[in-house]
Amino acid sequence: MLGAIAGDMIGSIYEFDNIKTKDFPLFNDRCHFTDDTLLTLAVAEVILNADEFPDKTKYIDKFQYVQQFKSYYSEYSHIGYDSDFQEWAISSSIEPYHSNGNGTAMRVSPIASAFDHLKIVLEEAKHCAEVTHSHPEATKGAQATAAAIFLARTGYDKNTIKSYIEKTFNYNLNQSLDQIRPNYKLDFSCSGSIPQAIIAFLESTDFEDAIRNAVSIGGDSDTIACIAGAIAEPFYDGIPEHIAEWVLTKLDDHLWTVTEKFMAHYYA
């Protein structure tokens, strides 16, 4: 989960100012958390509050996600959410809107970290996605991301992760970053950003390289780096200490507390 937050923050300043190189300062004073971090931590807080369940094979009531997402929006309404989510968050509706956006995928890392069976991870990712997004591509994107994180977390190699994602979700992961980079543009859809984020991870040599890969292709930089970082973190056995320390300095007290509690519970 911390890898997702790190990717979001590092990529935050490049979303609307794309760069096409891996050679950039990793830390910048203008870097900040976005809705990717906020909704990731909203999911983490839902899971923490659900710990009263003795058996983690039980699914979480969707209404808990609804309440937490709307609460986080109320507290952090100044952060740049997309217009569909904003409209939903301020309404009284608890029904999803029709969107294939990648917002379902960027927030799913806590689910892949907390549950111990792939079937449960996939089902919970689906439940979480359908709270806001009714489009099947949004559910597919959340499940593909969660599966990649879970497989990385449970010791599978990159070839196995790649093969599983391709066969299960029909994503094309055969392009290289060098092929993607020249013509890739801003794309908020799941199908237009999640395969690219997974490829950024697959071509990486370590955690930092995964983030640099993700930012270097342009597009929705914070979300692509968020997803790539979420997969890279468990695969590379965590994130470098200097990156973790920098990330934590960017969080306010509430977000820092949720992050620390979740990591103490699920990463110990």
Salt bridges, closest charged atoms under 4 A:
GLU45 OE1 - HIS254 NE2 3.29
ASP51 OD1 - LYS56 NZ 3.19
ASP51 OD2 - HIS265 NE2 3.37
GLU75 OE2 - HIS254 ND1 3.37
ASP116 OD1 - ARG153 NH2 2.66
GLU124 OE1 - HIS127 ND1 3.94
GLU130 OE1 - LYS62 NZ 3.11
GLU130 OE2 - LYS126 NZ 2.96
GLU137 OE2 - LYS140 NZ 3.91
GLU166 OE2 - LYS162 NZ 3.00
ASP178 OD1 - ARG181 NH1 2.90
GLU208 OE2 - ARG212 NE 2.92
ASP209 OD1 - LYS22 NZ 2.69
